[in-house]
Amino acid sequence: MYHSKIELKGHILDSHVLPRVLDKVVELGGDFSVEDISIGKTKDDPSYARLEVTAANEAAWRRIWEAVQPLGAVLLT
């Protein structure tokens, strides 16, 4: 198994970034665990999520990364 952590910051709920990232991970055969999440209280407050993403191998991870990075995901490890 290959795994890494990513984070998402900003308006990740109202812009549907978080659900789109989670959908891409699963569509591409990966799995995820939400390690930390903080939801802004108002529409002006940013949100934050840290995820551990797991894939069968490095090639599968790269496909996932190439799909979620344009959505705003930042690689942590």
N, C-alpha and C positions, 0 to 999 in steps of 0.2 A: 504494500500500500504506500501511496505517496500522499503527503498532506502538507498544507501550508495555511497560514493565517492571512486573512484579508480584512480590511476595514472599509466602511462606507460612512461618509459624513455629509451633512447638509439636509436638504429636504427630501430624504430618502423614502418617506412614506407617501406624501402628497404627490410626488413626482413618479411614484411607482418604481423607483430604482430598486428598493429592497426586494419586492416580490419578483421583479424581472431577473435580478441576480440569482435568487433562490431557484426560480424556474430554469434558468440556463444551466445551473449546476446539475440539477436532476435530469434535465433533458439530455445532457451530455454524459450521463452515466455516473456522475459523482454523488457525493453525499455531503451534508453540512451539519454543523453544530453551531448554534448561536452561543457564543461565549459571554458576550456582553452586549447590552442594548440600552440606550437611553433615548427616550422620546421627548421631543420638545413640547412644552405645555401649550404654546400658542402657535399660530401659523407662521410667526416670524422666528420662532426658536428652532435652531437646527437639531437634528437627531443624529445618533451615532450607533453603529453596529460593528461588532468584531465577530468574525466567523472563522471557524476552522473548516476548511474544505478538503475532502479526501477523495482521491481518485485511485483507480487500480494500478496505475503506473505513471511515470513522468510524462509520457506522450499524452495520456488522457488528461493529466493536469494542465498541460500546455494548451490543449484545446479549450478547456474550461477557462483558463486565464485569458486567452485571446478573445473569448466571448464576454467576459465580465469586466475586463479592464476598460473598454470603451464606455461602459456604463458608470464609471467613476470609482471602481474598486482600486484600492491601494494595497500592494503586497507588503506584509509585515515580516514574514519569515518564510 
